[in-house]
Amino acid sequence: MRRSIHACVAATLALLVSGCQSAFFGFVNRDSTQPDATAVYDTTRGLALDIYRPQNAAPDTPVVLFFYGGSWQYGTRAQYRFVGSRLAQNGVVAVVADYRTWPAAGFPAFMGDAAHAVRWTVDHAAEYGGDPKRVFIAGHSAGAQIAALLGTDARHLAAVDLKPKDLAGVIGLSGPYDFVISGKLEDIFGPRSQWPEAMAVRFVDGDEPPFLLIHGDGDRTVDVGNSRKLDFALRRKGVASTLEIISGGNHFVTAAAFYDPERAPEVLPAIRTFIGLDQAEADTRTK
């Protein structure tokens, strides 16, 4: 189902940018570790990313580059330490990247930022124990839209001499992939003629990496139909796609699983399986 996300996100964003924001992220990051390293991936714009390394990482450790949500208007990498920390605890080299948000930049400029973050991650993964051939990209909400579009519209990665199949996979959490643009989003996504360019479902052509889509069917911000439609489009073209529906889950449950796995016990196991961590551990035990 295509539906406007503008009205639904407005109340949430009002809360997040109010005085509650500091308390909220302070709470979710209460047990998070600091990043092991920080690097600038775009010196011109001063855009940086944080790297979290698992203990005793093998040289071929998978890498997950994560893009946060915030309706393309809000968010910082520091607020998402809980994601980087949890991924590292699960044996992943995690990278959490900033990108320009509105009004500093709109669509498609923030896609260019994200593509450069991918380029940096591929180029530097080995320095942090990661395997550059096992780089996954992930995102929640607006960040999932960015990740999915990088994985479907080849033009964005082509600008940094990569292609979607250079990625090991794409992980979308509660993402909008075929949505109505209205209200403030009209400013963010520019002229009406380019709105279709923001929809990942329009670009699926069978040349995509595997996808994992996780969404709550109680999401009132981004309808679960977005993930169902993208999953259908991928499968129809023969692309490996896994769709995990969280019964009764709201928009934030897929992110909440990173600071409190019991909130959505399906999320981290699905990610581990998709990345291949569980199989790798099983193989290690049998050697």
Protein Blocks (a to p, Z undefined) as FASTA:
>chain_A
ZZdfklmmmmmmmmmmmmklmmmmmmmmmmpccdfbdcdfblknopacdddddehiafkl
ccdddddeeehmgccfklmmmmmmmmmmnopacddddddddfkbccfklmmmmmmmmmmm
mmmmmmnopafklcccddehjlmmmmmmmmmmmmlmmmnopafklpgbdcdehiafbdcd
ehjllmmnopfklmmmmpmklmggoiaccddddddfkbckbgfklmmmmmmmmmmnopac
dddddehiafklmmmmmmmmklmmmlmmmmmmmnommmmmmmmmmZZ
